[in-house]
Amino acid sequence: MANTREGDDRQRYLDRCFEFLKHVATLSTAAALLILAIYREESFKERLLALTLGLLGLCVVISAFGMQIIATGSREPPPNRRTFGEDTQDAMILLITSTTRAVFSAAVIAFALAILSIPFWYATLLLGAIAVLLTVLLLFVRWRRKRQSSTNESPEEGGERSL
């Protein structure tokens, strides 16, 4: 019974990741089209606008790749084809959704900086600092969760830890 519950939880996780990637791809496409429509009269001298469009395009590509991994991983593979294990696939999906979130956030921040007319080099330094800060924050949260799960599990229970 526990195995069925874990399978249901995993499927819900994959469904949520798929929906997240789908919505981020839709938002990125709409934002890119809106930016192009608004700034079509201006030449793209603004490097931040070009950076924003590049990040939005990258976000769409990464999201589509993640959705393809989820979709192809949910069916029986053809014969003579290697497949990823569930743990590997889950780790890849986590990495892809985290990367997509970070790239989309960077695109929104870059666009906001372009609207505020912040010089490109200042904006690049600010985006880099924000990326480093978010990465450190994410690693800290993962470390805390891992530490809490290991302290909450007593040796008498004999249960398995999931990462």
Secondary structure, DSSP 4 states (H G I P E B T S, - for coil): -HHHHHHHHHHHHHHHHHHHHHHHHHHHHHHHHHHHHHTSSS-TT-HHHHHHHHHHHHHHHHHHHHHHHHHHHTSPPPTT-----HHHHHHHHHHHHHHHHHHHHHHHHHHHHHHTT--HHHHHHHHHHHHHHHHHHHHHHHHHHHHHHHHHS-TTT-PPP--
